[in-house]
Amino acid sequence: MRKELLPAYLLTLVNVLGFSILMPVLPFVVASFGADKWVYGLLLSLYSAFQFIGAPYLGALSDQRGRKPILLISQAGTLLSWLVFVSALLIPDIHFLGLALPLWVIILSRILDGVTGGNAAVTNAYVSDITTRDEKSYIFGYLGGIAGIGMIIGPGLGGFTASGPLGYLGTLLVAIGISILTLMSISVWLKESHPEEKRAKRHREYIFDSVFFLRRIRTLNPPYIIRLLLTLKFGFSIMMAFYISTIALFLIDLFRFDEAELGLFMLAVGIFLSFNQAFVSKHFIRLFGEYRTLLVGLVLCAIGLIAITLTDLLWLYIVFYYILNLGFSLCFPTFNGLIAIHSSPEKQGETMGVSESINSFAMALFPVIGAMLYGLMGSYFFWMTAAIPTIAFVFGWKFQKENRLADD
């Protein structure tokens, strides 16, 4: 294992831990303050809305000023956001403008974490800086596998700590400890990968320019293959936004899970994700190439979203869920790998930032819509969601057929 990749692996792990540790906890936190299900979707949306603003800005800054200082800034913002979250549990449960005051403070913490949430884009740019063309796809697969490990540890850790004597405060204290260790590791271990001579020319960046991300894409002027990939990723991100905002609610409704049981199920999800991205995706890429593997992943996503609604037997549900999880696992590394392969080295951070902003835009807009539609449609909501990767597949397959796209 190349030692210069270790900081990227660690960053990926702790970033996912910081998110996944809340997965089995946040729906119950919202319910404990007497809020409706749409508030859970709102919290997911706000984080992503402000990540949508922050990620391209931080990615572009990393092209101009280097990866390490931007990673330090974004991780410090994450640490501060957890401290704000803790304060929400320590203030009186009084209502203000229709919501409990602690929920308003939690909303503030998610906004703060989101606006400094450019870690993934800058980390991906760092990996792209130090890997060859042939290494990129499988290294991003390894990153996905490590993200899967985060998905294994995080929900289980979140459910376990929330069930302890400190309740939700215990979960947040663990998250604070993880953030402190990450900040220290970046400072000590991560070496700058983007030297002065390779950096983009410095110019003033305005953070709210990221709101107009279509204009940013035009300014970036990427090759057509990048524009195609960003279009496909937009559809995939809408699907993921719908899935992430409703799957915990669906599992609670279907199996009557409590915090610990939901955390245990997410542990199984993480095992799938880690294994599939680190090992299985690599074999698909070798057999089919990056682009065709992406198309296979989209098909499996569509099949899996329908299959998980067809049973209430837990063992069979897990079998069906593996199909969906494999679809996710084939799409994640191939999107990142293909974008890294085809983007300009001088604009690697900004390109990754735009890619992350597309995902964040979808996560900002669609979780509330997804939670509301799920409340109206129940499990049939996932049938509707399956149409999205199906359309993306048809669009991508048609382009490949017409243009004889090769993975080069």
N, C-alpha and C positions, 0 to 999 in steps of 0.2 A: 504494500500500500504506500502511495506517495505521501510523504509527511506534510507537504504543502497543502494537500487536500483536507487534512484533519480539521483545521478551523472551519472550513465550509461544511463538513459533515456535522460538526458540533453545533454550528449556527442553525443548520437545518433542523437538527433534533430539537433544540431548545425553542425555536420558533414554533414548531408544531406542538410541543408540549405546552407552551403558553396559551395556545388556542384550544387544544384538545382537553386540557384539564378542566375546562369549563363546560364541556359538552354535556356531561350527565348532571351538571349542577345548575346551569343557568335557567332551564325551564322551571325548576323548583324554586329558585331565588325569585323569579318573576311572580310565580304563583303565591309565594309567601307574603308578598306585599299586596295581594288581592288584585293583580292586574290580569287583563285578558291575554289570550295566546298571541294576539297581534303585537303585543309589546315585546315578546321574545323575538319575533321577526324584526321589529324595529331596532333592537340592540344589535342584531347581526348586520342590519342594513347600515346603521350609523358607522360602525367600525369600517365597513367596506367603502362607504361614501367618502370618508376622509382619507382612507388608504388610496382610493382612486385619485384624489387630489395630490397626495404626498408622494406616491411611488414614482411617477415620471419625473417629478421635480428632483427627488433624491437620486434617481438613476442618472439624470443629466448632470447633476452636481458631481457625482462620482466619476463621470467621464472627464470632468474639468479639474477636480481637486484630489482624485484618488479614492480608492474603495474604503480604506481603513477609517479615515475620519468620519465618513458618512455612516458607516456601520456603528461606530461609537455613539454618534448622535441619536440614531434611530433606536438603539438598544436602551439608551438612557431615557428616552421618551416612554418606552415600554415599562421600565421600572417605575417611573413616576406615575403612570396610569394605574398600576397595581396598588400603589399607595393611596391614590384617590379612591379606588374601589373599596379598600379596607375602611376608609373613613365613612363610606356609605352605611356600613353595618353598625357604626357607632353613633349615629345621629337619630333623633326621634322619628318615629313612623307617623308623620303628619302629612296631610294631603295638600298639594299645591298644583293648581291648574289641571286637576283630574288625575294626577298620579301621586303616589307616595314620594315624599322628599328624597328618601334614599335611592329611589329609582332614578330621579333626576341626576343625582351624583354619579350613579353607575353609568348613565348616559354620557356624562362628561368624561368619565374614565375611558369609555370606548372610543369617544371622539379623539381624545389625546393619543391613545394607542394607535388609532388608525392613521392620523396625520403623520406620525413618525414611523409608519409601518412599511418602510421601503426595504426592509431586510432581505426579503426574498429576491427582489429584482437585483439588488447590489450583490448579494451572494451568488446569484446565477451569473452575473457579469464577471465576478472574481473567478469562478470556475472556468468560464469560457476563456478568460485571459490566460490561464495556465494549462489548458488542454489542447491537444491536436484535434483535427477534424474527425479522425477515426475514434478518438476517445470520448468525444462529447456525448453521443447518445447513450453509451453504456454508463458513463459517469453520472449523467442525469438520471439514469435508471437507479444507480446506487443511491443517489440523493433521495429519490422517491422511496427506496427501500428504507432508508433511515427515517424519512418522514413517516413511513408505516410503523417503525419502532416507536416513534413519538405518539402515533395513534394507539399503539398497544399500551404504552406506559401511562399516557396522559389521562384517558377516561377512567382507567382503573384507579389511578392515583387520586383523581378528582372524586370519584365515588367513595373511595376508602376514607379520604380525609374529611369529606363532608359528613360521613357517618360517625366520625369520631367525636370526642367531648367538646371540641371547639367549633364543630359544625362548619359552616361555610368559611368562617375566619381561618380555620386550619388549612383549607384549600388555598386561600389567598396568600397565607404566609409561606406555603411551599412555593407558590408561583413567584413571590418576591425573592426567595432564596435562589431559585433558578435564574432569575433575571440578573441578580448580583453576580453570580458565578459566570454567566455569559459575558457580562460587561468586562469582568476581569480577564477572561480568556481572550477576548478580542484584543484588549490592550496589550497583553503579554505575548500571545502566540501568533496572531495574524500578521503576516508580512505583506507590505504593499505590493500589489500585483500589477498596478497600472502606473508605470513611471512617467516622469514629466514629458519625455520626448514623444510618448504615445497619446498624450491627453488631448482632448478637444480644446480649441481656443476658448479662453475664458470670456464669458459674457454674462450679463445680468440675467438671472433666472427669476421669474415671478411665479410663485407657487400656484396662484389661481389661474395661470395660463393652462394648467393641467385640466381644468374643467372643459376646455375646448379641445378634447383629445383628438378629434378628427383633424383640426387644424395642425396639431402637433405632429400627427402622422404625415400630413402633406409636407410640413417643414422638414421632417426627418427624411422624406423621399426614399423609402425602402424599395428594394426590387419587388417585382410582382409576386414572387413566391411568398415573401414576407406578408404582403397585403392579403394574399389568399389565406395564409395560416392565421392571421389576426381575425379574419372574417369567420373562419371555422371555429377559432377559439371563442369568439363571442357567443356563438350558438352553444358550444359546450359549457361555457361559463353560466349561461342562463339556466341550463339544465342542472348544473351543480348548485346554483343558488336555490332553485326550487327544492332540490333533494336535501341540502344541508338544513334548510329552514323548516323542513317538515318530517324528516326521518325520525327524530327523537319523539315527536308528537305521535307519529304513526305507531312506533314501537310501544309507547306507553298505552295507547288505545288498544292495540292488538293483543299485547301480552300482559298488560297491567304491571309493567316494570316499576320498581322503585329506583332511588338513586344508585344503590349498589348494583342492582341487577342490570340497569341500563349501562353502567360503567363496565360490567363484565361482558356484556354483548359488544360494546365498543372495543374491548380488548380483543375479541375474536375478529372484529373488523380490521383492527390494526395488524393482526397476524397475517390476514389475507393480503392487505395492502403492502406490507413490508416484503413478504415472500414474492408476490407477483411482480412488484416493481424491481426488486433487486435481482431476481433470477429469471422468472418466466418471461418478462418483457424483453430481456436480452436475446432469448432464443427466437422470439417472434421477429425481432429486428434483423437478426442474422438470416432468417429464413425469407422474410418478405421485404425487408428494407424499412426505413423509418416511415415513409409516407403511407405505404400500404398497411403497415401495422397500425397507424393512426386510424385508417378507415375501418379496419377490423375492430378496433376498440370502440368506435362509435356504434357499430352494429350490436356489439355485446351490451353496451349501455342500454340501448333501446329494448333488447330482449329481457335484460335483467330487471328493468323498471316495471315491466308488465308481470314478470314471473313472481316478484316478491308479493304481489297482491293476490296470488292464487291459492294461498294456504294459510292456516293459522296453526299448523304443526311446526314447532320450533326447529326440529331437526331438518325438515324439508325446506323451511324458510332459509336456513343457513346454506343449504345446497344451492337454492336459487340465488341467494345473495352473492355467492361466490362468482356467479356469472356477471352480475353487475359490477362487483369489485374488480374483476379481471378487466372489464371494459375501462373503468377508471384508470387502472394500473398501466394499460397500454397507451392511453391518451396522454397522461401527465408527462412522462419522460420524452415522448416523441414530439410533442409540442415544443418543449424547451430545447430539445436537441436540434430540431429543424430550424428553429428561430436563431439559435446560437450559430449553427453552421452557415446560414445564409445572410446574416447581418454583418454590417461593416464593423471591423475591430475598433475604430475610433468612436463609434456610436453604440457600442455594445450595451453600456449601462442604460442609455436612453431607450434603446429598442426593448430591452428587458423591462424597463419601467413602463413603457407603453403597453407591453403584453400584460403586465400585472395590473395596469389600470383598467384594461378591458375586463379582466376578471373581477376587479373591485367595483367597477361600474355595475356589472350584473348583480354582484352581491349587495350593492347599495340599493338597487331599485326593486329587485324581484323577491327577496325573502318575505317582505310584508305582503306582497301580492300572493306569494305561494302559501303563506300561513292562512290568509283569508280564503283562498280557493280551496285549500285542504279542509277548512272548517265547513265549507259548503258542499264539497264533492266527496269527502272521505277518500277511500283508497282509489277511486276512479281518477283522482288527481294525477296519480303516477302514470296512468294510461295516456293522459294528455301530455304529460312531460316527456314520455317516450317518443312523441312525434318530433321533438326538437333534434336529438341526435340522428334520427332517421333522415330529416331534411338536410342536416349537415353532411351526412354520408352521401346522399344523392348528389349534392352540389360538388363535394370533393371528388367523388368518383367520376362525375361528368367531366370535370376539369382535367383529371388525369387521363381519361380516355381521349379527349380532344387534343391534348397537348403532349401526350406520350411522356408524362412527367417521370423523370428518373431521380433516384436518391443520390445525387452527386453534388 
